[in-house]
Amino acid sequence: MKIVTVVGARPQFVKASVVSAALKPVCTEVLVHTGQHYDRNMSDVFFEELSIPRPAYNLGVGSGSHGHQTGEMLMKIEDVLLEEKPDILLVYGDTNSTLAGALAASKLHIPVAHVEAGLRSYNMRMPEEQNRVLTDHISRWLFCPTKTAADNLKKEGVTAGVSVCGDVMLDSVLHFLQVAKNNPSKTAIFAQLGIEPKNYRLATLHRAETTDGGLDAIIAIFKAFEQLPQLVVLPIHPRTRPLAQEAIEKCGFRNIKLLDPVGYLEMLLLTSNACQVMTDSGGLQKEAWFMKVPCITLRGETEWVETLEGNWNVLSALTTEDIYRKAMHTVVDEAAHEQMPFGDGNASKKIADALSREMGGRP
């Protein structure tokens, strides 16, 4: 059995690290990196620290408008598939790389396996929502992280090939958090940044709907935390950093540490030791939940509705009043966290076993 796996963005490298390890005994995997994330801290470092095999193909697509980026990926992935002739194409999540890979395979009648299927925010203005819906409807195997995701697909009339396997990100967090804790070069990040565990808030901003209107208002929101003892630690994408720096200088916010994106192991340490997370990221709000760190999601909706139980994750409007009120006064319910909607940490093996069975166990 030969599988071509398409990845291109930071969260997909993390998911591929555990799924590829599970696939290794049962198939030949050809890894294709679209180049959607091409900065070293967003891409190369992940292959190094997560022991992911180097991609057989690096398409070097880079940034661009959604149409241009997806179209270029589609053409280049098609060439790879014609060359490799795989039995299955495997994609993760909801990026342009996901959709391009699924479309290219579907047009060539190569069955598609979608990991993290069935998620819905029901906000079709989000490119991610468009990508995940379209990918789900052309996939043969839909590996859902939660029962809610499977129920979403059922509402859309998609039942064939659907299975609830658990969340591969839980597999990854359980494994790599221990790796990070045992690595002195990674735990040194606290001394390097001059921060103490549980004495800072971790923030991330990356979605277009959050950043495209300018960061002045958002940084001004964070300035409301200036009188508190906890710093705001903000890793930020290279293209957004100059805007953030300008906004910080404009409003005079001093209780903030701006840094370039860090590796996955360091990000796990920063998340697990934060007193609170504030983010517009789907992945980070869930990782915070895994590590029992309260989260304020800077969006009006979330595809990870399970995290909202017990106020472990709280949605917030992009206003100073709403974020500050929820950050300061939300009380979490410990009992709500005892439920395990994301599986048992063995999702990757379940996916590998299912694909192996479907292909008759052929190596």
N, C-alpha and C positions, 0 to 999 in steps of 0.2 A: 504494500500500500504506500503510495506517495501522496503527501500532503504539501501543498504550497500555502504558506502562511504569510499574510500581508499585514505589516505593521507600519506605523509612521509617526506616532505621537507618544509622548512620554508615558501615559497610563498603559498603552498597549505593550510597551517593552516590559513593564512590570508583570502584566498578565501572562505574556509569552514566556517569561522566565520560569514560571511554575508549570504551565501547560506543556511547553516544549520538553521539559524534563520528564513529564509523565508520558509523552508521546514517544520518546526515544526508544523504548523497548519494543514498540509495536509497529513502527512505521519509519519510512524515510521522509524527513521534513526538509523542505526547501524554504528558507526564510527570505522574504522580500521586504526591504526597507524603502518606503516611498520617498523618504527625505522630507516629509511634512514638517518634522522638527529636526533642524539641521545644526543648531548651535551645540557645541560640545557638551555643555551642561544640561542640555535638553535631550541629548541623543547618545553620543559616544560613551559618556561616563556610565550610562546604564548597562551597556553591553559589557563593560569592564567589571563593574562591581556586582552585577547579578549573574555573572557567568553564563550569559546568553551566547550561543554560537554566533560568530560573525555572519551577517547576512550574505547569502550567495549572490544577491543582487541589491545594489543601492541605486535607486532610480534618480536621485538627486533633484526631485521636483521643486522643493523649496516653497517659499511663500507665493501668494498671488490671490486674486479674487477667487471666490468659491468655484465659479464656473471654469475659470482658466486652470486652477489647481486640479480640480476633479477630472477635467477633460484630459489633461496631460498625463495624470496617473492612469486613467482608463486606457489610453493608447499604449503606454509602456508596460502596464500589467498584462495586457492582451498579448504582447510580444513574448513575455516570459511564459505565459501559459501555453502558447503555441510551441515554444521550445521544450518545456518540461513535461507537458501532457500529464498532469496530475490526476489522481482519482478524486481528490477533494480539494476545495479551496476553503481555508479557515480564516475568518476575520473576527475582530474584537470590537465591541463598543459601538461608537457612533460618530467617528470622524469622517472627513472626506476620503481618507484612505480606506475606511471600511466600505463605504458605498462604492467607490471606484473598483475595489477588488471584487465585490459581490456582483456588480454589473458586468464586469469583464468576463467573469466565470459563467454567469448565467447566459450571456450571449453565445458562449462556446459550449453550452450544455454540460458544464462541469458543475456537479452539485456543491452547494455552499453550506458550510457550517458556521453559524453565528453564535459566538460566545458573548453572553450578556444580552440575550434577546429578551424582548417583551417589556423593556423599560419605557415608560411614558411620562412626560411632563404635561402633555396636552397643550403645549404652547408651540404651534407650528411656525412661529416666527423664529424659533431657534433652529439654526442649521443642524444641530445635533439631533433634534426631534425628527426633522425631515429624513436625515440619514438613517436613523434607527428604524423608522417605520418602513421605508423603502427596502432596506436590507432584510428585515424580517419577512416581508412578503415575497421575496424571491429566494429564500433560504430553504434548504431541505431539512436541515437539522437545526433546531432552535434550543440552545442550552440556556435556560432561565436561571437567574441567581436566586429568585424567590418565588413563592406561590403567587404573590401579587402580579409578578411579571407574566406568569403563565395565564392567569385570569385575564389580564389585559389582551393577550393574544386571542383567547377564546371569544372575547367580546367582538373582536374583529373578524371572527370566522376562521382563525388559524388554529388548527388542532393537530394536524399531521406533523410528526417529527418533533413535537414539543416535549421537553423533559425538564424537570426541576432538579438541577444538580448541585445547587449552592453557589456561592460566590467565590470565584478564583482569587479575588483580591483578599479575601479572608485567608486563603491558603498562603498567599504571599506575605501578608502582615505577620501571621503567626511564625513563619520561618525567618523572615529577614529582620524582624525587630530583635530577635535574639542574636542574630549575626551582628547587627549594629551595636548592640549593648556590649558585645565581647570584642569590639574593635576599637582600641584606644585612639587610632587616627580619626575615627568618626566621632567618638564621644568628646574629642577635643574641641568640637564646634562651640560648646558652651563657653569655654575659656576664651576662644578666639573672638566670639561676639560679645563677651563680657556680660553674659546673662546667667541667671540662676534658674534651675528647674522650678516650674510652677509659679514663676514670678514674671511672666510675660504672656501677652496674647499673640497668637500666630494668625496672620492675615494673608490671604492671597486674592488677587484680582486678575482675571484673564479673559473673561467672556466679552465679546464685542459689545453686547448690550450694556455692560457695566462700564467699559472703558472708552467707548467711542465718543461719548458725550463730553469727554474731558474728565480729568481726575481731580480737578480743583474741589468740587463738592464732596467727593468721597474722602479725600485727605482731610478736608475740613471736618467731616464727620468723625474721623479718627482723632482729630484734635480735641474732641470732647473728653478723651481719656487722658489728657495731658497732666491733669492734677493727681492722677492715680499713681501708685508706686510701680505698677506693671508697665513695662515697655510694650509697644506694638512692633513686632518683628514681621517685616514684609518682604519675602522673596518675590521678585517680579521679573517678568519676561524682558529680555534685552530691548525689544522694540518699544516697550512701555516705560522703561526706567527713566528716560529723559523727561517724559511728561510728569512722572511722579516726583522727580527731583525738583522740577520747576514749581509744582503745586505745593510741595513741602516748604520751599523757600518763600513762596508767595504768602502762605498763611502763617509762617513762623513756627510750625510744629517741630518741637525738638525731642519729644518723647517717642521717637520712632527709629528703628534700624532698618535701612533699605539695603537689600543684598541681592546679588544675582541668584538665579535658580541654583539650588543645591542638589546633590545626588540623592537617590532614593533612600539610602540608608540614613543619611543625615536628616532628610525630611521626616522619616519615621521617628527619629529621636526628638526633633523639634516638635512634632505633633504630640507624641506621647507625654512630653514634659511641659506642654503649655497648660496654663490654667483655663484657657478658652481658645477656640478657633473661630475666626470670622472669615467667610469665604464665599465665592460664587461658583466654586468647583463641585461637580457632582462626586468625583472620586474622594476629595479630601473630607467632605462632610461624612462620608461613609467610613473612611479610615479613622476619623475622630471617634465615631461610634464604636468601632472595633476596640479602640484603646480607652474607652470610657472617659473621653474628654468632651465636655459640653461644647456645642457648636451653634453659631449664629449664621444662618445661610442668607446671603445678601441677594435673595431672589424672591419672587412671589409664588414660586412653585418648586417642587422637587420631584424627581423621578424615583427617589429613594424614600418612599413614604413611610417605610418601616422605622426609619431613624427618628421620626417625629414623636413616637410613643414616649411618654414620660418626660417630654421636654428636653431630651438629650440633643435634639436638633430643633431649632426654632427658626421659622422663616421671618424675614424682616424686609420692610421697605427701605429704600436707600435715602433715609432721612436721619438726621442726627438724633431726633427725639426717639424714633422707633428703635434704632440700633442700640442707643445708650440705655434705654429703658429695659430692653430685653437682655442685654449683656449684663446689666447690674442686678436685675430683679427676678430673672428666671430661676426657678427651683426645679431640679431634676428629681425624678422618681427612680430610686435604685431598683425597685422591684420590676419596673418595666424593662430594664436591661437584661433580666434573667431569661427572657424569651430569646430564642436563637433562630430568627427568620432567615439568616444568611447561610445556613448549613453547618456542617461539622468540620470544615477545614480540609475536606478531601474532594473538592469539586474537580480539580485537575485530573485526578485519576479516574473519576467517573466519566469525564468527557473522553479521555483516551480509551477507556474500556468500551464505551458506547460506539465510538467510531470504528474500533477494531472489530466489534461484533457485526456492525453494519456491513463491513467490507469482507466478512467471512473469516476474520482473523488472519488475513494474508499479511505477511511482513512486507 
